[in-house]
Amino acid sequence: MNIILLSGGSGKRLWPLSNDVRSKQFIQIFRTKDGSYESMVQRVYRQIKKTDADAKVTIATSKTQVSEIHNQLGEDVGISVEPSRRDTFPAIALAASYLADVQGVEPEEPVIVCPVDPYVEDDYFEALKEMEKFAAKGGADLFLLGIEPTYPSEKYGYIIPESADRVSAVSTFKEKPNADMAAEYIRRGALWNGGVFAFRLKYVLDKAHEQVDFTDYHDLFAKYDLLSCISFDYAVAEKEKNIRVMRFAGQWKDLGTWNTLTEAMEENSVGDATMNETCKNVHIINELNVPVLAMGLHDVVISASPEGILVSDKEQSSYIKPFVDKLDQQVMFAQKSWGSFRVMDVEEESLTIKVTLKAGHNMNYHSHKNRDEVWVVTAGTGRTIVDGMEQEVKAGDVITMQAGCRHTIIAESELKLVEVQLGREISVHDKQKYALEY
């Protein structure tokens, strides 16, 4: 299979575990057979490779997610990076061009597009393989996967097929309705729109060329903002006459809220968490190094991370987004391909961060105009370069850099340090990078 996974959004409805750097699909809360935890994107990627070991997977995403994708999936996965955040039609068009010009996929080959974060079983990906075959044979320019609805949901758009056949022409699309209208749609045989598309590669490239004159992937990347900021459903699917939908009746969950996410968890707690026997339908996800204790609670989710702490009735947790939008926050924790960082303390004229560098990785060689820095190495070995002077460092060493000083640290083994930033104008934008030769 040639499959494009759409990985976007900040997942604010799953605050405080998700932020602009670590979106919901990267939260590792699903226990695997070996006792470790995997994220939504790791689970989906594993399922794809189990279904088709030779599947060519490309993730369409923003640049803020690239490090986390490589951190969780390795370096072999293809990534189509959006120059700016737009909508699903530009993202799919750019990823299609990436497949053609970077991965060498032929124009007549079938392509599957699906979200990166559905909670599904292996039969879902078997259905995608079947869609791929339909797209290869033709008979329609565009195929959709319609999910057999289990209740009249207000969260999804609906596809109304022309017949009750497993594969049918599409009569019409309906936007997210209220509960009464959703029930009416279901009586008419409607299917949930699962955001899955199958087509021949040339089909979407032609759609992109209708909007922008471009020569190849790199040219389209440079002209990306000229593409309309519009969803694939609006731009393509709802206008397409030669379109079919295939029914899918297997398990399918959109884990976009705490309520739905906890339904998919196999255990009631992750991290240092304890609840007494009077707790009913309570889930705790704790990323902090302090214990969480819950007693006598019913239908509650508790989530604690460096970003904050959420205690919510599960049903009410679906309405979190406008409250999170009002929070004035900086990113307090992020995992990168080179390691991770966690903000430990914020003062008016200081910022304290715990940094972990993987072996063989280093910080950029850089300087700051408005702040001094102090590094305290707490574990591991490495080398620092400060204004061109190199020295070995180990646990217990302290390195001091004045404002304007060029500096970096290189990890020989996994290296942990505490970085203290000192100054009246501490900002992530106060950073000048330099070429480093060593």
C-alpha positions in Angstrom: 0.0 0.0 0.0 0.9 3.6 -0.5 -0.6 5.2 2.5 -0.7 8.9 3.6 -1.4 9.4 7.3 -2.7 12.9 8.2 -1.1 14.1 11.4 -2.2 17.5 12.4 -3.7 19.5 15.2 -2.6 20.2 18.8 -5.2 18.0 20.5 -6.3 20.7 23.0 -9.2 18.5 24.0 -6.6 16.1 25.6 -4.8 18.8 27.6 -2.6 18.7 29.7 -1.0 15.7 27.9 -1.1 17.3 24.5 0.3 20.7 23.3 1.5 22.3 20.1 4.6 20.1 20.1 3.2 16.8 21.4 -0.2 16.3 19.8 -2.6 13.7 21.0 -1.3 11.0 18.6 2.0 11.0 20.5 0.7 10.3 24.0 2.0 6.8 25.0 -0.9 5.3 27.1 -1.7 2.0 25.3 0.0 -1.0 26.9 1.7 -3.4 24.6 2.3 -7.2 25.0 5.9 -6.5 26.4 4.5 -4.2 29.2 5.7 -1.0 27.6 3.4 1.8 26.3 2.8 3.0 22.8 1.1 6.0 21.3 -1.8 6.2 18.7 0.7 6.8 15.9 2.9 3.9 17.0 -0.2 1.7 17.2 -1.5 2.6 13.8 2.0 2.3 12.2 2.5 -1.1 13.7 -0.9 -2.3 12.5 -0.2 -1.1 9.0 3.1 -3.0 8.8 1.4 -6.1 10.3 -1.2 -5.9 7.5 1.3 -5.1 4.7 5.0 -5.3 5.6 5.9 -3.5 2.4 3.5 -0.6 2.9 5.0 2.7 2.0 3.9 5.1 4.8 4.1 8.8 4.4 3.0 11.1 7.3 1.7 14.6 6.3 2.4 16.9 9.2 3.8 20.2 10.4 7.5 20.8 11.2 6.8 20.9 14.9 5.9 17.2 14.9 8.8 15.9 12.8 11.2 15.3 15.7 8.5 13.4 17.7 7.6 11.3 14.6 11.2 10.2 14.1 11.5 9.7 17.9 8.6 7.3 17.9 8.8 5.6 14.5 12.4 5.9 13.5 14.0 7.4 10.5 12.6 5.2 7.8 9.1 6.6 7.7 8.4 9.2 4.9 7.4 12.7 6.1 5.8 15.4 4.0 6.2 18.6 6.0 3.7 21.4 5.5 5.4 24.8 5.3 2.5 26.3 7.2 -0.6 24.9 8.9 -3.6 24.8 6.5 -6.2 22.2 5.9 -6.5 18.6 4.6 -6.7 19.4 0.9 -3.3 21.3 0.8 -1.8 18.6 3.1 -2.9 15.7 0.9 -1.9 17.5 -2.4 1.6 18.2 -1.0 1.9 14.6 0.2 0.8 13.3 -3.1 3.5 15.3 -4.8 6.0 14.0 -2.3 5.0 10.4 -3.2 5.4 11.2 -7.0 8.6 13.2 -6.9 10.5 12.0 -3.8 9.3 8.4 -3.3 8.9 7.7 -7.1 5.3 6.4 -7.0 3.9 6.1 -10.5 0.9 8.4 -11.4 -1.5 5.4 -11.9 -0.7 3.7 -8.5 -3.5 3.7 -5.9 -3.0 5.8 -2.7 -4.9 5.6 0.6 -5.3 8.6 2.9 -6.5 8.2 6.5 -6.1 10.0 9.9 -3.2 9.0 12.0 -5.2 8.4 15.2 -8.2 6.1 14.8 -8.5 3.4 17.4 -9.2 0.3 15.3 -8.3 -3.3 14.9 -6.5 -5.1 12.1 -9.7 -5.5 10.0 -9.7 -1.8 9.4 -6.4 -2.0 7.5 -7.7 -5.1 5.7 -10.5 -2.8 4.5 -8.0 -0.2 3.4 -6.2 -2.9 1.3 -9.6 -3.7 -0.3 -10.1 0.0 -1.0 -6.7 0.1 -2.6 -7.8 -2.7 -5.0 -11.0 -0.8 -5.9 -9.0 2.3 -6.7 -6.5 0.3 -8.8 -9.3 -1.2 -10.9 -11.1 2.1 -11.4 -14.9 2.2 -11.6 -14.8 5.5 -9.7 -12.3 8.3 -9.3 -12.6 8.5 -5.5 -13.5 5.9 -2.9 -14.5 6.6 0.7 -14.7 4.5 3.8 -18.1 4.8 5.5 -18.3 3.7 9.1 -21.5 1.9 10.2 -22.8 4.2 12.9 -23.4 2.7 16.4 -25.4 5.7 17.8 -26.6 9.1 16.5 -23.4 11.1 17.0 -23.2 14.9 16.6 -19.4 14.7 16.3 -19.1 13.3 12.8 -20.2 14.2 9.2 -22.4 11.7 7.4 -22.3 10.0 4.0 -25.7 8.9 2.6 -25.2 6.1 0.0 -27.5 5.5 -2.8 -28.0 1.8 -1.8 -27.5 -0.6 1.0 -24.8 -2.5 -1.0 -21.4 -2.9 0.6 -20.0 -0.6 -2.1 -22.3 2.1 -3.3 -22.5 5.4 -5.2 -22.8 8.4 -2.9 -26.1 10.2 -2.8 -25.0 13.2 -0.6 -22.9 14.4 2.2 -24.3 15.9 5.5 -22.4 18.1 7.9 -22.2 17.4 11.7 -25.9 17.4 12.8 -27.8 17.7 16.1 -28.8 14.4 17.7 -32.3 14.3 16.2 -31.1 14.9 12.7 -28.3 12.3 13.2 -30.9 9.8 14.1 -32.9 10.7 10.9 -29.7 10.3 8.8 -29.1 6.8 10.3 -32.7 5.8 9.5 -31.9 6.8 5.9 -28.9 4.4 5.9 -26.2 7.1 6.5 -22.6 6.2 7.4 -20.1 8.2 9.5 -17.5 9.9 7.4 -14.2 8.4 8.7 -12.0 10.7 6.7 -10.5 7.9 4.6 -10.0 8.3 0.8 -8.6 6.1 -1.9 -7.6 7.3 -5.4 -5.0 7.0 -8.1 -2.1 9.3 -7.4 -2.6 11.3 -10.6 -6.2 12.2 -9.5 -5.1 14.4 -6.6 -2.1 15.8 -8.5 -4.5 17.0 -11.2 -6.7 18.6 -8.5 -3.7 20.4 -7.2 -2.7 21.6 -10.7 -6.2 23.1 -11.1 -5.3 25.5 -8.3 -1.6 26.1 -8.7 0.8 25.8 -11.6 3.8 23.8 -10.3 6.5 21.6 -11.7 7.3 19.2 -8.9 7.2 18.6 -5.1 9.8 21.3 -4.3 8.0 23.9 -6.5 4.6 23.1 -4.8 6.3 23.3 -1.4 7.4 26.9 -2.3 3.9 27.8 -3.6 2.1 26.0 -0.8 0.3 29.1 0.5 -1.3 29.5 -2.9 -3.4 26.4 -2.4 -6.9 27.1 -1.0 -7.1 26.6 2.8 -10.0 24.0 2.5 -10.7 20.5 3.6 -10.4 17.6 1.2 -14.1 16.9 1.7 -15.2 20.4 0.6 -12.6 20.8 -2.1 -12.8 17.3 -3.7 -15.1 14.7 -2.2 -18.4 16.7 -2.2 -17.8 17.9 -5.8 -16.9 14.5 -7.2 -19.6 12.9 -9.4 -17.7 9.6 -9.9 -17.5 8.6 -6.3 -18.2 5.4 -4.2 -18.3 4.5 -0.5 -17.4 1.2 1.0 -19.1 0.2 4.3 -17.0 -0.7 7.3 -18.7 -2.3 10.4 -15.6 -3.1 12.5 -14.5 -1.3 15.6 -13.7 2.4 15.0 -13.2 5.1 17.6 -12.2 8.7 17.2 -10.1 9.3 20.4 -10.5 13.1 20.3 -11.7 13.6 23.9 -10.8 12.3 27.3 -14.1 10.4 27.4 -13.4 8.4 24.3 -9.7 8.0 25.0 -10.3 6.4 28.4 -12.8 4.0 26.9 -10.0 2.6 24.8 -7.5 2.2 27.7 -7.0 -1.3 29.0 -6.1 -0.2 32.5 -7.4 2.5 34.8 -4.1 4.2 35.6 -0.8 5.1 34.0 2.0 6.4 36.1 2.2 6.8 39.9 -1.5 6.6 40.7 -3.6 5.0 43.4 -7.4 4.9 43.9 -9.5 3.2 46.6 -12.1 0.6 46.0 -15.0 3.1 46.1 -13.8 4.8 42.8 -16.0 3.8 39.8 -15.1 4.4 36.2 -12.1 6.6 37.1 -9.0 6.9 35.0 -5.7 8.5 36.0 -2.8 9.4 33.7 0.1 10.8 35.7 3.4 12.0 34.1 4.7 13.8 37.2 7.2 12.4 39.7 4.6 12.9 42.5 1.8 10.4 43.4 -1.8 11.0 42.6 -4.4 9.6 45.0 -8.2 9.4 44.2 -10.9 8.4 46.6 -14.6 8.0 46.3 -14.8 9.4 42.7 -17.2 8.3 40.0 -16.9 8.9 36.2 -13.8 11.1 36.5 -10.6 11.6 34.5 -7.5 12.9 36.2 -4.5 13.9 34.1 -1.3 15.4 35.4 1.7 16.6 33.3 4.2 19.4 33.4 1.6 21.4 31.4 -0.9 21.3 34.2 -3.5 19.1 36.0 -7.0 18.2 34.8 -9.7 16.9 37.1 -13.0 16.5 35.2 -16.2 14.6 35.0 -15.8 12.5 31.9 -18.8 13.9 30.1 -17.8 17.5 30.8 -14.2 16.8 29.6 -15.5 17.0 26.0 -15.9 20.8 26.5 -12.4 21.6 27.6 -11.1 23.4 24.5 -12.4 26.9 25.1 -10.9 26.9 28.6 -7.5 25.7 27.4 -7.5 28.4 24.7 -7.6 31.0 27.5 -4.5 29.6 29.2 -1.3 31.6 28.7 1.1 28.8 28.4 4.6 28.0 27.2 5.5 24.4 26.3 6.6 22.7 29.5 7.6 19.3 28.1 8.6 17.9 24.7 10.2 14.8 23.3 12.5 15.3 20.3 14.6 13.1 18.1 17.7 14.2 20.0 16.1 13.7 23.5 13.7 15.7 25.6 13.3 18.7 27.8 11.1 19.5 30.8 10.6 22.9 32.4 11.2 22.6 36.1 10.8 26.2 37.4 9.8 29.6 36.0 10.7 32.8 37.8 10.6 36.4 36.7 14.4 36.5 35.8 15.2 32.7 35.6 14.1 29.6 33.9 15.2 26.1 34.9 15.0 23.2 32.5 16.0 19.5 32.7 17.5 18.4 29.4 18.2 14.8 28.2 20.5 14.3 25.2 20.7 10.9 23.5 24.1 9.5 22.9 25.7 11.0 19.7 23.4 14.1 19.7 24.2 17.7 20.5 22.7 21.1 20.9 23.1 23.7 18.2 26.2 25.8 18.5 24.5 29.1 19.5 24.5 32.2 21.6 22.0 34.4 23.5 21.9 38.2 23.5 19.9 38.8 26.7 20.7 35.9 29.1 23.4 34.0 30.8 23.3 30.2 31.2 24.5 27.7 33.7 24.6 23.9 33.0 24.9 21.3 35.7 25.6 17.8 34.4 23.7 15.3 36.4 24.4 12.0 34.5 26.4 10.8 31.5 29.5 12.0 29.7 30.1 14.4 26.9 32.0 17.5 25.6 31.3 21.2 25.7 32.5 23.7 23.2 32.4 27.3 24.6 33.7 30.0 22.3 35.8 27.4 20.5 37.3 25.9 23.6 36.5 22.2 24.0 36.5 20.2 27.3 35.2 16.9 28.5 32.3 16.9 31.0 30.7 14.3 33.4 28.2 14.2 36.2 28.9 17.0 38.8 30.5 19.4 36.3 29.2 23.0 36.1 29.6 25.1 32.9 28.9 28.8 33.0 28.2 30.9 29.8 27.8 34.7 29.7 25.4 36.4 27.3 26.9 36.5 23.8 29.0 33.4 24.4 28.9 30.7 21.7 28.3 27.3 23.2 27.1 23.7 22.7 27.3 20.3 24.4 27.8 17.0 22.7 26.6 13.7 24.3 28.9 10.7 24.2 26.6 8.6 26.4 23.1 9.6 27.3 23.6 13.0 29.0 21.4 14.7 31.5 21.8 18.2 32.7 19.9 21.0 34.4 20.0 24.3 32.4 19.4 27.5 34.3 18.7 30.6 32.2 19.3 34.0 33.9 18.2 37.3 32.6 15.4 39.9 32.5 14.4 39.1 28.9 14.3 35.3 28.6 12.8 34.3 25.3 12.8 31.2 22.9 13.5 33.7 20.1 16.8 34.9 21.7 19.0 32.4 19.9 21.6 32.9 17.2 22.9 29.7 15.6 26.4 29.2 14.1 28.2 26.6 12.0 30.2 24.1 14.2 33.3 22.4 13.0 34.8 19.7 15.2 
